[in-house]
Amino acid sequence: MKGAGSAERSGIASAVFFPYIALMTSESNRLSTPGVDRAVLQGVSVGRAMVADAPISAQALLCLDIFQLQNRNVLWIATDVREMEKLHESIVTLAGGDTPPDPHVHLFQPMEKDPAVFGEHLKLVHHLQQSHGKLNERTDFHDHGFIIITCPQAIEQEVPVAGKTQQAVRTLSVGEDHAPEQLTDWMSEAGYEFGVEVYLQGEAALRGGILDCWPPGTPRPVRIEFFGDTIDSIRYFDDQTQCSIEKTDSIQLPQMDFGFAGEETCSLLELLPDTALIINPELANTAAGAQIGNLKSTIKNLSTGFDFYHTNLMAVSFDTHPKEAELARRRFVDQRCAEAASDWTIHFFFETEGTRTRFEELYHGLDGFQSLKLHQGVIHESAIDHTRRILIVTESDFYAYHTNRSAHARSAKRFHKQQDRVSEVADIQPG
């Protein structure tokens, strides 16, 4: 097949072609929803469904379509932890990026001794419990709807029953009285580690009448200033510079594990509303699988309409000279420019601003380059829809590399610190 479909691909072409949705443009950083085939979504209902094998980027598009266009709460069970992280990262990018993070998208991963992971769990459980009843009403979907990405290892974990999370969260507000010594004693028992400064979630530091802490699940640490026993102000601050950023009226300090619930726990599935659609339920096992098995089956082979796409590009190695690799990439971009200038829609996704800028510098002179759609954000696995002539190319496929760093590690503060140090010392952008 000529055009973008000429590259080698795997997978079976689908009879149902799912719409492309909600891609972020590099110029406006806003969402758009071109060419959505709403008729395909009419068969999607509550219950459970199995998704046909498809690129992770296409699975992310499908998940967003179901959520945004059908107003369906989605629990998506990925094959394993790695695929779960990739799918979540792709959905966050396609939903508009992670600054600020989309409040509707949740990651329920296997519990670790990591405050960030526990914070994600606690926020999700608290959200489901606080929204109980409202999630069954379509009018409140915009505020209370959710997408949960998980995996078989995580879905087996028990969570606190309804109402129990309130015991694990202590809310502090400006103007309230809280003796600093008693508060820090409670925080120590709750699992916070006290030190000189705060750099990671779950850490805290007390200096006179100033308490710095980083509650698990919050994007930044907070600085609580006391006047005697009264909270005078609460501010978010930068963990790198330690400088205050913005004020807030209140902050929640959660405990660091679910031990407070004792034996009063349940499966995450028991907290889901009746309007939820569970994707890939057959991947769950034991008790969770039995619970899902009681749900009405809706679709057994839900298709995305996208096939896997291989760029056939080679990374620099002992067998591939840098000039040879660059010439191949230039020919590839030139071909995509020609197709984009005709009737193909070609999307390139770059993980950093540096790689996107470098791409523009190298290839902006090619005819038809302006027809390409460039985006910044991490998605995984290139995909192609031959019928609607849509191609999605990821940075890792374009440069033919596959990082071993997990999505969770890539978002960790120690990784961002390394990036900041590179920028500071070398005056270059990471990537």
C-alpha positions in Angstrom: 0.0 0.0 0.0 1.4 3.4 -0.9 1.6 6.5 1.3 1.9 6.3 5.1 0.7 2.7 5.0 3.8 1.6 3.0 5.8 1.1 6.2 5.8 -2.4 7.6 3.0 -3.0 10.1 1.6 -5.8 12.3 -1.8 -6.5 13.6 -5.1 -7.1 11.8 -7.0 -4.3 10.1 -10.2 -3.7 11.9 -13.7 -3.6 10.3 -14.7 -0.9 12.8 -12.7 2.4 12.6 -12.6 4.3 15.8 -12.4 8.1 15.7 -9.3 10.1 16.4 -9.9 12.4 19.3 -8.5 15.2 21.5 -4.9 15.8 20.3 -3.0 18.7 21.7 -1.5 21.1 19.1 1.9 22.6 19.7 0.7 26.0 18.7 -2.3 26.4 20.9 -1.9 23.6 23.5 -5.7 23.2 23.4 -7.8 20.1 22.7 -9.7 19.5 19.5 -12.0 16.7 18.4 -11.9 16.4 14.6 -13.8 13.7 12.7 -15.4 11.8 15.5 -17.6 9.0 14.3 -20.2 9.0 17.1 -22.0 6.0 15.6 -19.2 3.7 16.6 -19.7 4.7 20.3 -23.4 4.0 20.4 -22.8 0.3 21.1 -20.6 1.1 24.1 -22.5 0.7 27.4 -21.9 -0.1 31.0 -20.7 -3.5 32.1 -17.5 -5.0 30.6 -15.7 -5.2 27.3 -12.6 -6.7 25.8 -10.4 -4.5 23.5 -8.8 -6.0 20.5 -5.0 -5.9 20.3 -4.0 -2.3 19.4 -1.2 0.2 19.9 -1.1 1.8 23.3 -1.7 5.2 21.7 -4.8 3.9 20.0 -6.1 2.4 23.3 -5.6 5.8 24.9 -7.7 7.4 22.2 -10.4 4.8 22.6 -10.5 5.3 26.4 -10.8 9.1 26.1 -13.6 8.7 23.4 -15.6 6.5 25.7 -15.2 8.9 28.6 -15.6 12.2 26.9 -18.2 11.4 24.3 -20.2 8.7 26.0 -19.9 10.0 29.6 -18.9 6.5 30.8 -16.7 6.0 33.8 -13.9 3.7 32.8 -11.8 1.1 34.7 -9.2 -0.1 32.3 -7.2 -3.2 33.2 -3.8 -3.3 31.4 -1.9 -6.4 30.8 0.9 -5.6 33.3 2.5 -2.8 35.2 4.6 -1.6 32.3 1.7 -1.4 29.9 -0.4 0.3 32.7 2.2 3.0 33.1 2.5 3.6 29.3 -1.3 3.7 28.9 -1.8 6.2 31.7 1.0 8.4 30.4 -0.5 8.4 26.9 -3.9 9.2 28.2 -2.6 12.1 30.3 -0.8 13.5 27.2 -3.8 13.2 24.9 -6.1 14.6 27.5 -4.1 17.8 27.4 -0.9 17.2 29.4 -0.1 16.9 33.1 0.2 20.6 34.0 -2.2 20.8 35.7 -3.0 17.0 35.9 -6.4 16.0 34.6 -8.5 15.4 37.8 -10.5 12.7 36.0 -7.6 10.4 35.2 -6.3 8.1 38.0 -3.5 5.6 38.2 -4.2 2.6 40.5 -0.9 0.8 40.6 0.5 -1.9 42.9 1.2 -0.6 46.4 4.8 0.1 47.1 6.7 1.8 49.9 6.4 5.0 48.0 4.4 8.0 49.4 3.5 9.1 45.9 1.9 5.8 45.1 -0.1 5.8 48.4 -1.2 9.3 47.7 -2.6 8.3 44.4 -4.5 5.5 46.0 -5.9 7.6 48.8 -7.0 10.4 46.4 -8.8 7.9 44.2 -10.5 6.0 47.1 -11.5 9.3 48.7 -12.9 10.6 45.3 -15.0 7.5 44.8 -16.3 7.6 48.3 -17.1 11.3 48.3 -18.8 11.0 44.9 -20.8 8.0 45.8 -24.3 8.3 44.4 -23.4 11.4 42.3 -21.5 9.2 39.8 -24.7 7.5 38.8 -26.2 10.8 37.8 -25.3 11.9 34.2 -25.7 15.6 35.1 -22.8 15.4 37.6 -20.5 13.4 35.4 -18.3 16.5 34.4 -17.3 16.9 38.1 -17.3 13.4 39.3 -16.5 11.1 36.3 -13.3 9.1 36.2 -10.9 7.1 34.2 -9.0 4.5 36.3 -6.0 2.7 34.8 -4.8 -0.4 36.6 -3.4 -3.9 36.2 -4.1 -7.4 37.5 -1.5 -7.1 40.3 -3.1 -3.9 41.6 -6.8 -4.7 41.2 -6.3 -7.5 43.8 -5.4 -5.0 46.5 -7.9 -4.1 49.3 -8.8 -0.5 50.0 -10.7 1.1 53.0 -14.5 0.8 53.0 -16.7 3.8 52.5 -16.1 6.5 55.1 -12.8 5.2 56.4 -10.6 7.5 54.4 -11.8 10.4 56.6 -9.9 8.9 59.5 -6.7 8.9 57.5 -6.7 12.6 56.4 -6.1 15.6 58.7 -7.2 18.9 57.2 -5.4 22.1 58.2 -6.9 25.5 57.5 -5.6 29.1 57.9 -6.8 30.5 61.2 -7.2 27.2 63.0 -5.3 26.3 66.2 -3.0 23.3 66.0 -0.1 23.0 68.4 3.0 22.4 66.2 4.4 19.8 68.6 1.2 17.7 68.7 0.9 18.0 64.9 4.4 16.8 64.2 3.9 13.9 66.7 0.8 12.9 64.7 2.7 13.2 61.4 5.6 11.1 62.7 3.1 8.3 63.7 1.4 8.7 60.3 4.7 7.9 58.6 6.2 11.2 57.6 10.0 11.4 57.7 11.4 14.5 59.3 14.7 16.1 58.1 16.4 19.4 57.4 14.6 20.2 54.1 11.8 18.7 52.0 12.5 17.2 48.6 10.2 14.2 48.3 6.6 13.2 49.0 6.3 12.0 52.6 9.0 14.2 54.0 8.7 17.0 56.5 10.8 19.6 58.3 10.1 21.8 61.3 12.1 25.0 61.8 10.7 27.2 64.7 7.2 28.3 63.7 7.5 27.0 60.1 6.5 23.5 59.1 7.4 22.2 55.7 5.9 19.0 54.4 5.0 17.2 51.2 1.7 15.4 51.6 1.5 12.3 49.3 -0.5 12.8 46.2 0.0 16.6 46.0 1.9 18.2 43.2 4.1 20.4 45.4 5.2 20.6 49.1 3.5 23.1 51.4 4.9 25.6 54.0 2.7 26.1 57.1 3.6 29.2 59.1 2.4 29.4 62.8 1.8 32.4 65.0 1.9 30.6 68.3 -0.5 27.7 67.8 -2.5 29.4 65.1 -1.9 28.7 61.4 -1.0 32.1 60.0 -0.5 31.0 56.3 -0.2 28.0 54.1 1.8 28.3 50.9 3.0 25.9 48.2 6.7 26.1 47.5 9.3 24.9 45.0 11.2 21.9 46.2 14.2 22.9 44.2 14.6 26.5 45.2 12.6 26.2 48.5 10.9 29.5 47.6 7.2 30.0 48.2 4.9 30.0 45.1 1.3 30.6 46.0 -1.1 30.7 49.0 -3.8 28.2 49.7 -6.5 28.3 52.4 -6.2 24.7 53.5 -4.3 21.5 53.0 -4.9 17.8 53.7 -2.3 15.6 55.4 -3.0 11.9 54.8 -1.5 9.0 56.6 1.1 7.0 54.7 -0.6 3.6 54.5 -4.0 2.0 54.8 -3.3 0.5 58.2 -5.9 2.8 59.8 -8.7 0.8 58.1 -7.8 -2.4 60.0 -9.9 -5.2 58.7 -12.6 -2.9 57.3 -11.4 -3.1 53.7 -13.0 -4.0 50.3 -12.1 -4.4 46.7 -11.8 -1.3 44.5 -14.5 -2.8 42.4 -17.0 -2.5 45.2 -16.6 1.3 45.2 -17.3 1.7 41.4 -20.7 3.1 40.4 -23.2 1.2 38.3 -22.3 3.4 35.3 -18.7 2.1 35.1 -17.4 0.2 32.1 -14.7 -2.3 32.9 -12.2 -2.9 30.0 -10.4 -6.2 29.7 -12.0 -7.9 32.7 -10.6 -11.3 31.7 -7.1 -10.0 32.8 -8.2 -9.9 36.4 -7.9 -13.1 38.4 -9.1 -14.7 41.6 -11.6 -12.7 43.7 -11.5 -9.6 41.5 -12.2 -11.7 38.4 -15.2 -13.4 40.1 -16.7 -10.0 41.0 -16.3 -8.7 37.4 -17.7 -11.9 36.1 -21.1 -11.0 37.6 -21.4 -8.0 35.4 -23.3 -8.0 32.2 -21.0 -8.5 29.2 -21.4 -5.9 26.4 -18.6 -6.1 23.8 -16.1 -8.9 23.4 -13.9 -7.5 20.7 -14.0 -3.7 20.9 -11.7 -2.3 18.1 -9.8 1.0 18.0 -9.5 1.1 14.2 -5.8 1.6 14.4 -3.0 -0.8 13.5 0.5 -1.0 14.7 2.9 1.1 12.7 6.6 0.5 12.3 8.9 3.3 11.0 11.7 0.9 10.0 14.2 3.5 11.2 17.4 2.4 12.9 19.1 3.8 15.9 22.8 4.7 15.8 24.9 1.6 16.6 28.1 -0.2 15.5 26.2 -1.3 12.4 24.5 2.0 11.7 26.6 5.2 11.1 25.1 8.4 12.5 25.0 9.9 9.0 23.2 6.9 7.6 20.6 7.0 10.5 20.0 10.7 9.9 19.6 10.3 6.2 17.0 7.6 6.8 15.1 9.8 9.2 15.2 12.8 6.8 13.8 10.6 4.0 11.1 9.4 6.4 10.1 13.0 7.3 10.2 14.0 3.7 7.7 11.2 2.8 5.4 12.1 5.6 5.5 15.8 4.6 4.4 14.8 1.1 1.5 12.7 2.5 0.5 15.4 5.0 0.4 18.0 2.1 -2.1 15.7 0.3 -4.8 13.9 2.3 -3.1 12.3 5.3 -3.1 13.7 8.9 0.4 13.1 10.3 1.0 13.6 14.1 4.5 13.5 15.7 4.8 13.4 19.5 8.0 14.5 21.2 8.7 13.8 24.9 10.5 17.1 25.6 10.6 20.7 24.2 14.2 20.1 23.3 13.5 17.2 21.0 10.6 18.9 19.3 12.6 22.1 18.7 15.5 20.1 17.3 13.1 18.3 15.0 11.8 21.6 13.7 15.3 23.0 13.2 16.4 20.0 11.2 13.4 19.5 8.9 11.5 22.8 8.7 12.9 23.4 5.2 11.2 20.3 3.7 8.3 20.9 1.4 5.0 20.3 3.2 6.6 20.5 6.7 4.0 23.0 7.9 1.3 20.4 7.2 2.7 18.1 10.0 1.1 18.3 13.4 3.8 18.5 16.2 2.9 17.8 19.8 4.8 17.7 23.1 4.0 14.9 25.4 4.8 11.3 26.0 2.7 8.6 24.2 3.7 5.1 23.3 3.6 3.0 20.2 2.9 4.5 16.8 -0.4 3.8 15.2 -2.1 4.1 11.8 -5.7 4.2 10.5 -5.6 3.4 6.8 -9.2 4.2 6.1 -9.2 7.7 7.6 -5.6 8.3 6.7 -4.3 9.1 10.2 -0.8 8.4 11.3 0.6 8.9 14.8 4.4 8.7 15.2 6.1 8.6 18.7 9.5 10.0 19.5 10.8 6.6 20.6 9.8 5.0 17.2 11.2 7.9 15.2 14.6 7.7 16.9 14.3 3.9 17.3 15.1 3.8 21.0 13.1 2.2 23.8 13.9 3.5 27.3 14.0 1.1 30.2 13.0 3.9 32.5 9.4 3.4 33.7 6.9 6.2 33.4 6.8 6.4 37.2 10.5 6.8 37.4 10.5 9.4 34.7 8.1 11.5 36.8 10.1 11.0 40.0 11.7 14.1 41.5 15.2 12.7 41.3 14.9 12.5 37.5 13.6 16.1 37.2 16.5 17.2 39.5 18.9 15.7 37.0 17.2 17.5 34.2 17.4 20.8 36.0 21.1 20.3 36.7 21.8 19.6 33.1 19.9 22.8 32.0 21.7 24.8 34.7 25.2 23.7 34.0 25.2 23.2 30.2 22.5 25.8 29.3 20.6 23.2 27.2 17.2 21.7 27.4 16.9 18.0 28.4 16.5 16.0 25.3 
